[in-house]
Amino acid sequence: MSKFPAVILHPHKAEAVKRFHPWIFSGAIQRKDNNVTDGALVEVLDGRGQFLALGYYSSGSIAVRVLSFTPVDSMEQLWLDKIQSAWTLRKNIGITDNVATNVYRLVNAEGDGVPGLVIDYYAGTCVFQAHSLFIHSQRQLITEALKKVLGKALKAVYDKSEAVLERKQKADVTGSYLYGEKTSNEVLEYGHKFLVDWEGGQKTGFFIDQRENRQLLSHYVKGKRVLNTFSYTGGFSVYAAKAGATLVHSVDSSVKAVELAVQNIALNNIPDGVHQAAAEDVFEFMKRSPDHYYDVIVLDPPAFAKNQHSRHQAVQAYKRLNKAAFDKIKPGGIVFTFSCSQAVGPELFDGAVAAGAIESSRNIRIIDHLNQPADHPQSIFHPEGLYLKGLVLSVE
Ligand code: SAH
């Protein structure tokens, strides 16, 4: 007899699991054992009782999130294998032992075969973020696996699950160190210094997923005036200022983020007067900013669509934001525009940007397509895992 309660699928619903899609929707379930409760580990079986997957159950529309497509004997071993495989990928892309960059995503949820788990590495501290109570319940085993795999490269593990779990599951979880203690929060990314507030900042503290896009921006800004909207702690701003922009404006509604952006600029020895920051709503700032003033504008808003239902509204917001940038930018200027809404796919996003372009009556060309970097992998069987999309546009 199996040690896990069973979830049995309708006959024709086993196919998606056999194709390694990590989500099983509630409609695919024919019946389940009585002891299948929220957060329980379950075995997924086909109608003939054949094993399909091991996963954890939730009562929402995604009923099971798959952790393994082969039987599992020990959770300790499962976590060791998962962390080892995630770390090996990062090692292979050259980011685990890199003099210029010591911040990267170590575990990217479904992209690393672990729905609901994000782990970001900040110069020795792993910030652990569980998006479900089940994953949170595994935090000690996961910490042990991190210690084994990372060895001396691991100084501390901080649990940053509070905000997500409270919102999603009304859990009583507080931020705390699962291993080690608070160490220096200064990190390096392509040689740029950043202070990261993983205890109090947004997400795990820093938007690591924009690393390659920030580096790309460096090539476009020498001698230019740059507007960085939704600037958070100044990621794109530091790169622009270091790469020789004559003026960089950072705009973000969060006072705390703007203060950290100012500190990050100071940390990178940027000449006085190059950077100015405003804690303000981006749409209001754009309205009152002069026409044809900026050469380069970065648009990196928060996820406008939190789910499928808010997709339409999100598309309208992307259109409005992009139109505002096209109206403002100097002829011959460059716009970096992004969407991190998982619910808005690349085609829908490109369409929203094109709709903004039509309304602005400017001649606009796409000169680059951008995505999330290699340390944010996406399972080829899980198209939903591609969440960060961007375009570089030349605006005549
Ligand atoms: N580009 C950043 C990440 C942006 S995250 C980086 O590379 O680090 C999105 C940011 O948008 C958050 O900092 C949030 O505070 C800010 N924000 C959300 N709505 C806003 C609004 N209407 N006006 C200004 N900032 C906003």
Residues whose N, C-alpha, C, O or C-beta is under 5 A from the ligand:
A	BS01	SAH	F207 Q210 F230 S231 Y232 T233 G235 F236 V251 D252 S253 S254 A257 E280 D281 V282 D300 P301 P302
